[in-house]
Amino acid sequence: MLNTLWLAFFIIASLSGLYQWIVLHDTEIFSRIVLSLFDMAELSVNLMILLFGTLTLWLGFLRIAEAAGLVDLLGRWLSPLFRRLMPEVPAGHPALGLITLNFAANGLGLDNAATPIGLRAMKELQTLNTSPDTASNAQILFLVLNASSLTLLPITIFMYRAQQGAADPTMVFLPILLATTASTVAGLLSVAFMQRLKLHDPVVLMWLGGLVLVLGSFMALLATLSSAAIAATSSLMGNLTLFGIIMVFLLAGARKKIAVYECFVEGAKDGFDVAKNLLPYLVAMLCAIGVLRASGALDVALDGIRWAVQTLGMDGRFVDALPTALVKPFSGSAARAMLIETMQHFGPDSFPALVSATIQGSTETTFYVLAVYFGAVGIQRARHAVGCALIADLAGITAAIAVCYWFFG
């Protein structure tokens, strides 16, 4: 899928360039296309410098949290919920702990740490699967919740915004929190409907009710504020939450008499190893997006969508953020490249860039997750997994656009 998508970007750019050269007599078009390749390659290296620091920083702190037992504590808190959502998984089964750890890593925005744990969880669920080539109910719920991308701390998005010169990288914290919650709730409800899950169970109601109460309180508070105050609140909450989590990790580690400095360094080494392996993928996708934009093909497609939106009497400013939404179900690296390119083209604090960042934080690479997680255990029949995951994607994208108009419109 990713190979086809990447090649298609270059083919479309070539055709668009030929059209502009032959029909529109633009003799500079291929010069701009080639220049975009060098510009995007340089941008990739600049991004990697910051990425090295960010991943080493957060994987270092996560190692302290693991050593202090905070991740296991989170697992014990969430296990009663997952036991009820996955009734065919016995209490105490290793899959429940791994699932909880996977969601904890996803919630912290540490995708690269979450994936290996998620694959182990899927393999444990496969041991309970009576039809090995067909996804079980528990496997479908696990995959859909992964695809819905409940991200409480979108660290990488803050990092990309900082690298592009955003005045306040954490400005999108609350919009992402609201949009990713909408995506996850939609995914859960769609799976619950298909699997006839008993969401009226007291434990499930307690968790869902608590979530609704917190979000409802947030929204009630925000409804009383001006747009400027909402943006300031989002910034404050983002920075306060980030620093608060760091201090909780450190103090918990100190209480357990852990050598926090040495523990941090060990975790940071893992972050360095993960980051250096991402550069080839980042270069590949950013260069493909660069030639697509330089050829004019991307602008033509967006102009068509914008015309259709405005014909319906709607505000079309969100259209420039749609490239991120359109490729996100297929490729995380392509969506990341689209986000970066949007910030480069319009500015990191422009409305399209803010919408694009919120979309990036509210949804996941559905088809990639499907291929990796189900492929790892040999599942060929996904049943209702794809449909439920796409419902979550649509809810997340729609919520991201709506919330950004509320916060920044």
ZAMARGU-4260 file (C-alpha; in steps of 0.2 Angstrom, whole numbers, plus 5000, padded with zeros to 4 digits):
<rodrens>
0) 5000/5000/5000 | 5014/5012/5005 | 5024/5008/4990 | 5009/5011/4978 | 5005/5028/4987
5) 5023/5034/4986 | 5025/5029/4968 | 5009/5037/4964 | 5014/5054/4971 | 5029/5055/4959
10) 5019/5049/4944 | 5005/5062/4947 | 5019/5075/4949 | 5027/5070/4933 | 5010/5071/4923
15) 5006/5088/4931 | 5023/5095/4927 | 5022/5089/4908 | 5005/5097/4907 | 5011/5114/4913
20) 5026/5113/4902 | 5018/5108/4886 | 5001/5116/4888 | 5004/5130/4899 | 5021/5134/4893
25) 5029/5135/4910 | 5047/5131/4907 | 5052/5133/4925 | 5041/5119/4932 | 5054/5105/4932
30) 5066/5117/4940 | 5054/5120/4954 | 5051/5101/4956 | 5069/5097/4957 | 5073/5111/4969
35) 5059/5104/4980 | 5068/5088/4982 | 5083/5096/4989 | 5073/5107/5000 | 5063/5093/5007
40) 5079/5082/5010 | 5087/5097/5020 | 5071/5099/5030 | 5071/5080/5034 | 5088/5082/5042
45) 5083/5097/5052 | 5068/5088/5058 | 5079/5073/5063 | 5090/5084/5074 | 5075/5089/5085
50) 5068/5071/5083 | 5083/5064/5091 | 5082/5075/5106 | 5063/5073/5108 | 5063/5054/5107
55) 5078/5052/5118 | 5070/5064/5131 | 5053/5055/5132 | 5059/5037/5131 | 5071/5042/5145
60) 5057/5048/5156 | 5046/5033/5151 | 5060/5021/5157 | 5060/5030/5174 | 5041/5028/5175
65) 5042/5009/5171 | 5056/5006/5184 | 5045/5016/5197 | 5030/5004/5193 | 5019/5018/5186
70) 5016/5009/5170 | 5011/4993/5180 | 5000/5003/5191 | 4991/5010/5176 | 4989/4993/5170
75) 4980/4987/5186 | 4969/5002/5185 | 4963/4999/5167 | 4963/4980/5168 | 4945/4979/5175
80) 4939/4989/5161 | 4947/4979/5147 | 4941/4963/5156 | 4923/4968/5153 | 4925/4975/5135
85) 4934/4958/5131 | 4924/4945/5140 | 4931/4930/5131 | 4949/4935/5138 | 4951/4927/5155
90) 4955/4937/5170 | 4974/4938/5173 | 4978/4933/5155 | 4994/4941/5149 | 4985/4950/5135
95) 4976/4961/5147 | 4992/4968/5154 | 5000/4970/5137 | 4985/4979/5130 | 4985/4991/5145
100) 5003/4995/5142 | 5000/4997/5124 | 4987/5010/5127 | 4998/5019/5140 | 5012/5021/5127
105) 4999/5027/5114 | 4992/5039/5126 | 5009/5047/5129 | 5011/5049/5111 | 5026/5036/5110
110) 5020/5026/5095 | 5036/5017/5092 | 5036/5011/5110 | 5018/5006/5108 | 5019/4995/5092
115) 5030/4981/5099 | 5020/4980/5115 | 5004/4979/5104 | 5011/4965/5093 | 5014/4955/5108
120) 4996/4958/5114 | 4989/4953/5098 | 4999/4937/5098 | 4993/4933/5116 | 4975/4936/5110
125) 4978/4924/5095 | 4981/4910/5108 | 4963/4912/5113 | 4957/4913/5095 | 4947/4897/5090
130) 4948/4902/5071 | 4966/4907/5068 | 4963/4915/5051 | 4948/4925/5057 | 4949/4940/5069
135) 4941/4937/5086 | 4930/4950/5095 | 4944/4954/5107 | 4956/4957/5093 | 4944/4968/5083
140) 4941/4979/5098 | 4960/4980/5102 | 4964/4985/5084 | 4950/4998/5082 | 4954/5006/5098
145) 4972/5007/5092 | 4967/5014/5076 | 4956/5027/5085 | 4973/5034/5092 | 4968/5040/5110
150) 4983/5052/5112 | 4983/5061/5128 | 5000/5069/5126 | 5004/5072/5107 | 5023/5074/5110
155) 5028/5072/5092 | 5016/5085/5086 | 5022/5098/5098 | 5040/5094/5092 | 5036/5097/5074
160) 5027/5113/5078 | 5042/5119/5088 | 5054/5114/5074 | 5043/5124/5062 | 5044/5140/5073
165) 5027/5139/5081 | 5025/5153/5094 | 5017/5140/5106 | 5019/5122/5100 | 5007/5116/5113
170) 4992/5127/5107 | 4984/5112/5099 | 4984/5102/5116 | 4965/5103/5120 | 4959/5102/5102
175) 4968/5086/5100 | 4962/5079/5116 | 4944/5083/5111 | 4946/5076/5094 | 4955/5060/5098
180) 4942/5057/5112 | 4928/5058/5099 | 4937/5046/5088 | 4940/5033/5102 | 4922/5034/5108
185) 4915/5032/5090 | 4926/5017/5088 | 4921/5009/5104 | 4903/5012/5101 | 4903/5005/5084
190) 4912/4989/5090 | 4900/4988/5105 | 4885/4989/5093 | 4893/4975/5081 | 4898/4964/5096
195) 4883/4967/5107 | 4895/4972/5122 | 4886/4977/5138 | 4891/4995/5140 | 4879/4996/5155
200) 4891/4986/5166 | 4895/4997/5181 | 4913/4997/5179 | 4912/5002/5160 | 4899/5015/5165
205) 4911/5022/5178 | 4925/5024/5166 | 4914/5031/5152 | 4904/5042/5164 | 4920/5049/5171
210) 4927/5053/5153 | 4910/5061/5149 | 4911/5071/5165 | 4928/5077/5163 | 4926/5082/5144
215) 4909/5090/5148 | 4917/5100/5162 | 4931/5106/5150 | 4918/5111/5136 | 4907/5120/5149
220) 4922/5130/5154 | 4928/5133/5137 | 4911/5139/5131 | 4913/5154/5143 | 4929/5160/5136
225) 4934/5170/5121 | 4944/5163/5107 | 4960/5171/5114 | 4957/5164/5131 | 4953/5147/5124
230) 4970/5147/5115 | 4979/5152/5131 | 4970/5139/5141 | 4975/5126/5129 | 4993/5132/5130
235) 4993/5132/5149 | 4985/5115/5150 | 4997/5107/5138 | 5013/5114/5146 | 5007/5111/5164
240) 5002/5093/5160 | 5019/5089/5151 | 5029/5096/5166 | 5018/5088/5179 | 5020/5071/5171
245) 5039/5073/5171 | 5039/5078/5189 | 5027/5063/5194 | 5039/5051/5185 | 5055/5059/5194
250) 5047/5059/5211 | 5040/5042/5209 | 5057/5036/5204 | 5065/5045/5219 | 5053/5037/5231
255) 5057/5020/5224 | 5076/5024/5227 | 5079/5022/5208 | 5095/5030/5201 | 5084/5041/5190
260) 5099/5049/5181 | 5106/5032/5176 | 5089/5025/5172 | 5085/5040/5161 | 5101/5038/5151
265) 5097/5020/5148 | 5080/5024/5141 | 5087/5039/5131 | 5099/5027/5122 | 5083/5017/5115
270) 5076/5034/5109 | 5092/5038/5100 | 5091/5021/5091 | 5073/5023/5086 | 5076/5040/5079
275) 5090/5036/5068 | 5080/5023/5059 | 5067/5035/5054 | 5077/5047/5043 | 5076/5037/5027
280) 5057/5036/5029 | 5055/5054/5033 | 5066/5059/5017 | 5056/5047/5006 | 5039/5054/5011
285) 5044/5073/5012 | 5052/5072/4995 | 5037/5064/4987 | 5025/5077/4995 | 5037/5091/4990
290) 5036/5086/4971 | 5018/5084/4972 | 5016/5102/4979 | 5029/5109/4967 | 5021/5102/4952
295) 5004/5110/4956 | 4994/5094/4956 | 4990/5095/4975 | 4984/5113/4973 | 4973/5108/4959
300) 4965/5094/4969 | 4962/5105/4984 | 4955/5119/4973 | 4942/5107/4966 | 4937/5102/4984
305) 4937/5120/4990 | 4925/5124/4975 | 4913/5110/4980 | 4913/5115/4998 | 4910/5134/4995
310) 4896/5129/4982 | 4888/5121/4997 | 4889/5137/5007 | 4902/5131/5019 | 4919/5139/5025
315) 4933/5132/5014 | 4948/5136/5025 | 4949/5118/5032 | 4952/5111/5014 | 4970/5115/5014
320) 4972/5103/5029 | 4963/5089/5020 | 4979/5081/5013 | 4984/5075/5030 | 4967/5068/5033
325) 4966/5059/5016 | 4983/5050/5018 | 4982/5046/5037 | 4972/5030/5035 | 4986/5023/5023
330) 5002/5030/5030 | 5008/5038/5046 | 5024/5044/5037 | 5014/5052/5023 | 5002/5060/5035
335) 5017/5067/5045 | 5025/5073/5029 | 5009/5082/5024 | 5008/5090/5041 | 5025/5097/5040
340) 5023/5102/5022 | 5007/5112/5027 | 5016/5121/5041 | 5030/5125/5028 | 5018/5131/5015
345) 5005/5141/5026 | 5015/5144/5042 | 5014/5134/5058 | 5001/5145/5067 | 4990/5146/5051
350) 4972/5139/5052 | 4976/5125/5039 | 4992/5120/5049 | 4982/5120/5066 | 4968/5109/5058
355) 4981/5098/5050 | 4990/5095/5067 | 4974/5092/5076 | 4969/5079/5063 | 4986/5071/5064
360) 4984/5069/5083 | 4966/5063/5082 | 4967/5048/5070 | 4978/5033/5066 | 4985/5024/5051
365) 4970/5012/5050 | 4976/5001/5035 | 4994/5001/5042 | 4988/4995/5059 | 4977/4982/5051
370) 4991/4975/5040 | 5004/4975/5054 | 4994/4969/5068 | 4983/4956/5059 | 4997/4951/5048
375) 5008/4947/5062 | 4996/4933/5068 | 4991/4927/5051 | 4973/4934/5051 | 4965/4935/5034
380) 4947/4939/5038 | 4945/4955/5047 | 4926/4955/5049 | 4920/4972/5055 | 4937/4979/5060
385) 4939/4989/5045 | 4922/4997/5045 | 4923/5001/5063 | 4940/5009/5062 | 4935/5020/5047
390) 4920/5026/5057 | 4932/5031/5071 | 4943/5040/5058 | 4929/5050/5051 | 4923/5055/5068
395) 4941/5060/5073 | 4943/5071/5057 | 4926/5079/5058 | 4929/5083/5077 | 4946/5090/5073
400) 4939/5102/5060 | 4924/5107/5071 | 4935/5110/5086 | 4948/5120/5077 | 4934/5132/5071
405) 4928/5133/5089 | 4946/5136/5096 | 4954/5146/5082 | 4941/5151/5069
</rodrens>
